[in-house]
Amino acid sequence: METALEKYKGIHPGIILERELKKRNLKKGPFALSLHEYPQTLNGITKGQRGLTTALSLKIDKALGLEEGTMLLLQTYYEIKKEQQKGNSGELPDLSIIRKTLFWDTDITKIDWENQYKAVIQRIFERGNNDEKKELLRFYGKDKIKEVTGSTRIANNKMLVMGHLKAK
């Protein structure tokens, strides 16, 4: 069971439950009623707005034929990830320097700056100004910037951007 859950660590169990229900062609409302739960409760869980209780997770495991404790473990892994993110919340780039319009397609406050560093660096170095690039250099360091941009030199406000464009 442990290895099967590895790829789901940190994902809200409701999202996984929703996928499982779709895969089995089960509707949320009737499934909730079969567990003697309110459909609104299950809907809140599948939208990631509510957590799973031990009792409900055991009911879901039994109804779906999962190994006992599977959904509860997923809930635990999700809560662990949330706590880790709280601990890292002080470790962010200075968002007053980075324009929100660069991330028009997402909420800038919900970016996972560590796990999504490649996309962030790429976007800033393609569309950002020099101050934003300097902030990323400060936050991520030369090695990560070089890894993503392919630049060969970063020094004294002269940066090779995406390996072929120079920024001052």
C-alpha positions as a Markdown table, in Angstrom:
| # | Residue | x | y | z |
|---|---|---|---|---|
| 1 | Met | 0.0 | 0.0 | 0.0 |
| 2 | Glu | 2.8 | 2.4 | 0.9 |
| 3 | Thr | 4.3 | 2.5 | -2.6 |
| 4 | Ala | 0.9 | 2.8 | -4.3 |
| 5 | Leu | 0.2 | 6.0 | -2.2 |
| 6 | Glu | 3.6 | 7.6 | -2.9 |
| 7 | Lys | 2.3 | 9.5 | -6.0 |
| 8 | Tyr | -0.7 | 10.8 | -4.1 |
| 9 | Lys | 1.2 | 12.2 | -1.1 |
| 10 | Gly | 0.2 | 15.8 | -0.4 |
| 11 | Ile | -2.9 | 15.8 | -2.6 |
| 12 | His | -6.2 | 16.4 | -0.9 |
| 13 | Pro | -8.0 | 13.0 | -0.5 |
| 14 | Gly | -11.2 | 14.5 | -1.9 |
| 15 | Ile | -9.6 | 15.0 | -5.3 |
| 16 | Ile | -8.5 | 11.4 | -5.4 |
| 17 | Leu | -11.9 | 10.3 | -4.2 |
| 18 | Glu | -13.6 | 12.2 | -7.0 |
| 19 | Arg | -11.3 | 10.6 | -9.6 |
| 20 | Glu | -12.1 | 7.2 | -8.1 |
| 21 | Leu | -15.8 | 7.8 | -8.3 |
| 22 | Lys | -15.6 | 9.0 | -11.9 |
| 23 | Lys | -13.5 | 5.9 | -12.8 |
| 24 | Arg | -16.2 | 3.7 | -11.3 |
| 25 | Asn | -19.1 | 5.7 | -12.8 |
| 26 | Leu | -20.5 | 6.5 | -9.4 |
| 27 | Lys | -22.4 | 9.7 | -8.7 |
| 28 | Lys | -21.4 | 11.6 | -5.6 |
| 29 | Gly | -25.0 | 12.1 | -4.2 |
| 30 | Pro | -26.1 | 8.4 | -4.2 |
| 31 | Phe | -22.6 | 7.4 | -3.0 |
| 32 | Ala | -22.9 | 9.7 | -0.1 |
| 33 | Leu | -26.3 | 8.5 | 0.8 |
| 34 | Ser | -25.1 | 4.9 | 0.6 |
| 35 | Leu | -22.6 | 5.8 | 3.3 |
| 36 | His | -25.3 | 7.4 | 5.4 |
| 37 | Glu | -23.7 | 10.8 | 4.9 |
| 38 | Tyr | -25.1 | 14.1 | 3.5 |
| 39 | Pro | -24.3 | 14.7 | -0.2 |
| 40 | Gln | -23.1 | 18.2 | 0.8 |
| 41 | Thr | -20.5 | 16.7 | 3.1 |
| 42 | Leu | -19.1 | 14.5 | 0.3 |
| 43 | Asn | -19.2 | 17.4 | -2.1 |
| 44 | Gly | -17.2 | 19.6 | 0.2 |
| 45 | Ile | -14.6 | 16.9 | 0.6 |
| 46 | Thr | -14.3 | 16.3 | -3.2 |
| 47 | Lys | -13.8 | 20.0 | -3.7 |
| 48 | Gly | -11.1 | 20.1 | -1.1 |
| 49 | Gln | -13.0 | 22.4 | 1.2 |
| 50 | Arg | -13.4 | 19.8 | 4.0 |
| 51 | Gly | -11.2 | 17.1 | 5.5 |
| 52 | Leu | -12.0 | 13.5 | 6.0 |
| 53 | Thr | -12.8 | 12.2 | 9.5 |
| 54 | Thr | -11.6 | 8.8 | 10.6 |
| 55 | Ala | -15.1 | 7.4 | 10.5 |
| 56 | Leu | -15.9 | 8.6 | 7.1 |
| 57 | Ser | -12.6 | 7.5 | 5.6 |
| 58 | Leu | -13.2 | 4.0 | 6.9 |
| 59 | Lys | -16.7 | 4.0 | 5.3 |
| 60 | Ile | -15.2 | 5.1 | 2.0 |
| 61 | Asp | -12.5 | 2.5 | 2.1 |
| 62 | Lys | -15.0 | -0.2 | 2.7 |
| 63 | Ala | -17.4 | 1.0 | 0.1 |
| 64 | Leu | -14.7 | 1.3 | -2.6 |
| 65 | Gly | -12.9 | -1.9 | -1.6 |
| 66 | Leu | -9.7 | -0.1 | -0.6 |
| 67 | Glu | -7.4 | -1.3 | 2.0 |
| 68 | Glu | -8.5 | 0.0 | 5.4 |
| 69 | Gly | -6.9 | 3.3 | 6.3 |
| 70 | Thr | -6.1 | 4.3 | 2.7 |
| 71 | Met | -8.2 | 7.5 | 2.6 |
| 72 | Leu | -7.1 | 8.4 | 6.2 |
| 73 | Leu | -3.4 | 8.1 | 5.2 |
| 74 | Leu | -4.1 | 10.4 | 2.2 |
| 75 | Gln | -5.7 | 12.9 | 4.6 |
| 76 | Thr | -2.7 | 12.7 | 6.9 |
| 77 | Tyr | -0.2 | 13.2 | 4.0 |
| 78 | Tyr | -2.2 | 16.2 | 2.9 |
| 79 | Glu | -2.2 | 17.7 | 6.3 |
| 80 | Ile | 1.6 | 17.1 | 6.7 |
| 81 | Lys | 2.2 | 18.9 | 3.4 |
| 82 | Lys | 0.0 | 21.8 | 4.5 |
| 83 | Glu | 2.0 | 22.2 | 7.8 |
| 84 | Gln | 5.3 | 22.0 | 5.9 |
| 85 | Gln | 4.1 | 24.8 | 3.6 |
| 86 | Lys | 3.1 | 26.9 | 6.7 |
| 87 | Gly | 6.7 | 26.4 | 8.0 |
| 88 | Asn | 8.1 | 27.6 | 4.7 |
| 89 | Ser | 5.7 | 30.5 | 4.3 |
| 90 | Gly | 8.4 | 33.0 | 5.4 |
| 91 | Glu | 10.6 | 31.8 | 2.6 |
| 92 | Leu | 9.1 | 33.6 | -0.3 |
| 93 | Pro | 10.4 | 36.1 | -2.8 |
| 94 | Asp | 9.5 | 39.7 | -2.2 |
| 95 | Leu | 6.1 | 39.8 | -3.9 |
| 96 | Ser | 6.0 | 43.6 | -3.8 |
| 97 | Ile | 8.7 | 43.5 | -6.5 |
| 98 | Ile | 7.1 | 40.9 | -8.7 |
| 99 | Arg | 4.2 | 42.1 | -10.8 |
| 100 | Lys | 1.0 | 40.0 | -10.4 |
| 101 | Thr | 0.3 | 40.5 | -14.1 |
| 102 | Leu | 3.2 | 38.1 | -14.9 |
| 103 | Phe | 1.1 | 35.4 | -13.4 |
| 104 | Trp | -2.2 | 36.4 | -14.9 |
| 105 | Asp | -3.3 | 32.7 | -15.1 |
| 106 | Thr | -2.9 | 31.9 | -11.4 |
| 107 | Asp | -3.2 | 33.3 | -8.0 |
| 108 | Ile | 0.4 | 34.5 | -7.2 |
| 109 | Thr | -0.2 | 33.8 | -3.4 |
| 110 | Lys | -0.8 | 30.2 | -4.1 |
| 111 | Ile | 2.3 | 29.5 | -6.1 |
| 112 | Asp | 4.5 | 26.7 | -4.7 |
| 113 | Trp | 7.8 | 28.6 | -5.1 |
| 114 | Glu | 10.0 | 25.6 | -4.4 |
| 115 | Asn | 8.2 | 22.9 | -6.5 |
| 116 | Gln | 7.3 | 25.2 | -9.4 |
| 117 | Tyr | 10.6 | 27.0 | -9.6 |
| 118 | Lys | 11.3 | 26.1 | -13.2 |
| 119 | Ala | 8.1 | 27.6 | -14.5 |
| 120 | Val | 8.5 | 30.7 | -12.2 |
| 121 | Ile | 12.1 | 31.4 | -13.3 |
| 122 | Gln | 11.2 | 30.8 | -17.0 |
| 123 | Arg | 8.3 | 33.2 | -16.9 |
| 124 | Ile | 10.1 | 35.9 | -15.0 |
| 125 | Phe | 13.2 | 35.7 | -17.3 |
| 126 | Glu | 11.0 | 35.7 | -20.4 |
| 127 | Arg | 8.6 | 38.6 | -19.4 |
| 128 | Gly | 10.0 | 40.2 | -16.2 |
| 129 | Asn | 11.9 | 43.3 | -15.7 |
| 130 | Asn | 15.4 | 43.6 | -14.2 |
| 131 | Asp | 14.2 | 44.1 | -10.7 |
| 132 | Glu | 12.1 | 41.0 | -10.8 |
| 133 | Lys | 15.0 | 39.0 | -12.2 |
| 134 | Lys | 17.3 | 40.3 | -9.5 |
| 135 | Glu | 14.7 | 39.2 | -6.9 |
| 136 | Leu | 14.6 | 35.7 | -8.3 |
| 137 | Leu | 18.4 | 35.7 | -8.3 |
| 138 | Arg | 18.4 | 36.6 | -4.6 |
| 139 | Phe | 15.7 | 34.1 | -3.8 |
| 140 | Tyr | 16.8 | 31.1 | -5.8 |
| 141 | Gly | 20.5 | 31.7 | -6.2 |
| 142 | Lys | 22.8 | 31.5 | -9.2 |
| 143 | Asp | 22.8 | 27.8 | -9.5 |
| 144 | Lys | 19.0 | 27.4 | -9.9 |
| 145 | Ile | 18.8 | 30.3 | -12.3 |
| 146 | Lys | 21.6 | 28.8 | -14.4 |
| 147 | Glu | 19.9 | 25.4 | -14.4 |
| 148 | Val | 16.7 | 26.8 | -15.8 |
| 149 | Thr | 17.9 | 29.6 | -18.1 |
| 150 | Gly | 21.0 | 27.9 | -19.4 |
| 151 | Ser | 22.9 | 31.1 | -18.8 |
| 152 | Thr | 26.6 | 30.9 | -18.5 |
| 153 | Arg | 27.2 | 34.1 | -16.6 |
| 154 | Ile | 25.3 | 36.0 | -14.0 |
| 155 | Ala | 27.4 | 38.8 | -12.5 |
| 156 | Asn | 27.2 | 42.6 | -11.8 |
| 157 | Asn | 23.7 | 43.2 | -13.1 |
| 158 | Lys | 24.5 | 41.6 | -16.5 |
| 159 | Met | 22.7 | 38.4 | -16.9 |
| 160 | Leu | 22.3 | 36.1 | -19.9 |
| 161 | Val | 18.6 | 35.4 | -20.1 |
| 162 | Met | 17.4 | 32.1 | -21.6 |
| 163 | Gly | 20.9 | 31.6 | -22.9 |
| 164 | His | 20.8 | 34.2 | -25.7 |
| 165 | Leu | 19.3 | 37.5 | -24.5 |
| 166 | Lys | 21.2 | 39.9 | -22.3 |
| 167 | Ala | 19.5 | 41.8 | -19.5 |
| 168 | Lys | 21.2 | 44.8 | -17.8 |
